[in-house]
Amino acid sequence: MAADRFSSVALVLLLTCCVAVPAAAAGDALTHIHFYFHEVQAGAPNATVVVVASLHKNASTFGDVGVFDNALREGPDPASRLIGRAQGVGVHASLDESSGLTAINFVLSDYGEYSGSTLATIGRLSLSGPSERSIVGGTGKLRFARGYMTSKLLSSKGASIVVVFDMYFTLAH
């Protein structure tokens, strides 16, 4: 009988812990930030992305690795205010070449209260449409950020592309 009481108490404690954690997280404020990523493809003057590894002698890009340091701007116009940099790596990680894997640090240099802070992200980049990736951390005022970001190709002209980003995250207290 004592064992049954112990099991019941343990079950109640376990359920209380499992219910309490999501309830606390649900009360955190969701922050949204929005900006535009401007990339100049490899081979063009002032390129901001470079392919650093490619083993293929055919048209396939599977396995290619690129490194980038792209401008983050307030708007889609390349002359809009510079608010930071997107620095990271991208890997063509899909045999059918429909997607890749990115790891990006968003370094915010002129973005109000978040200036001097960073957001770290990782996830799947769809080459055929919008993408959603994880925000896994941050620094400065964005320390312990957790959430997700969406991105969508806005324009592609010559060697330049513009991608719109929306980031949604909470900060641990």
N, C-alpha and C positions, 0 to 999 in steps of 0.2 A: 504494500500500500504506500509506503514511503517512497518507493521508486516511482510509482505512478504520479505522486505529487511532485516529485523532482522533475519528471519528464514534462508535466503540465506547466510548471513554473519556467522551465527552460524554453519550452515552446512559446509561451507568452513573451518572455524576454526577447527571444529571437525575432518574433513578429513585430514587437515594438521597435526594435532597432531597425528593421527593414523598412517599416513605415515612416519612421522619424527622419531618416536620411533624405528620401525624396521630398518630403514636406519642407525641409529646410532649404533644399536646392530650389524648389518651386518659388520661394519667396524672394530669391535674388533678382535684381533688376537686369533686364536684357538690354544690352547696349548695341546700337547699330551704327556702323560707320560705312562710308561710301566714297569711292574714288575710282580713278581710271589708270590703267597700267599701259604704258607706251613702250613698245618693243621695236627695235630695229634689227632685222634678221642678219645672220652671219653673212659675210661677203659684201655687205653694203657699207658705205662710209659711215663711221661712228656707230658701228654695230654694238648692240647691247647684249647679244647672245652669241655664244660660240659653241660649236660642236667639238667636244674634246676627245671623244672616243667613238669610232665607227669601224667595225670590222668587215663591213659588207662591200663587195665589189659589184653588187647588183643594185636594183632600185629599192630594195627593202630598207626600212629604217629601224627595224626591230633591233633593240640592243644599243642604239645610239644614245650617247649621254651628252647633254648640253648644260652649260653654265651661263647664268644671266645676271645682269645688274641693270634692271629696267627702271625707268622713271615712273613715279606715282604722281599723278596730277589731279588737280581739283576737277577738271573737266575733260571732255574728249578732244579738245583742241590742243595740239602739241605746244602751243604758246601759253596755255593756262598755267596757273600757279603750281610750282613744284612743291609737293608736300612730303616727299620721301622717296625711298628706293625699295624695289622688290629684288632681293638677292637670293639666289638659290640654284637648284639643279633640277633638271627634268630628264627622265629616262623613257625612251620609247619601249614600253613594257608589255605590249600587246602584239601577239603574232599576226593578227589581222590589221594592225596599225590603226585601230580605231581609238586608242587611248594611250595614256602614259601615266607615269607617277611623278609627282612634283613634291619637293620639300622647299618651302619658301620662308624666308624671314622678311617681314614687312617692317622696314625701318622708317619710322615717322619722324621727320625733321622739322616740319612746320605744319602741325595739325592740332592747334589749340592746346588744350590741357594734356594731350597725349604726345606732344613734341618731346623727342628724346627717348620714347618708348618703342618697343618692338612687339610684333605678334609672330609666333611660329606656327606654321601650317604644314600639313602633309595630306596627300590623298591622290585620288584618281582624277586625271584631266581627260575629259571626253573631247576628242577632236572633231566630233560631229554635232555638238550642241552644248547646252549649258552644263556646267559642272558644279558639284558640291564637294567640298573637302573639309577636313577637320582643323579647327584651331586647337592646338595642343599646349599652348603656353604663351608667355610673354615676359617682358621685362619692364622696369620702371613703373609707371602708373598702370600698366597692363599686366603686371605680374600675376601669375596663376589664372590667366584668361583660359576659358574653356567654351567651345561653341563650334560654329560652322561658318563657312563662307560659300557664297555662290559666285560664279563668274560666267560671263558670256562674251563671246567675240562680238564687238560692236562694229569694227571696220577693218578692212585689210586692203591697203593701197600700196602697190609696189612692194618695197621691202619693209614697210611699217605696218604694225598691227596695233589696234587699240582694244583693250578688254575692260569691261566694266565689272567692278567688284563690289559686293555687299557683304559685310561681315557682321555676324550676330554672336554675341558672347556675354558671359557673366564673369564676374571677378570674385574669387574666394575672399572671404572676410578674415 
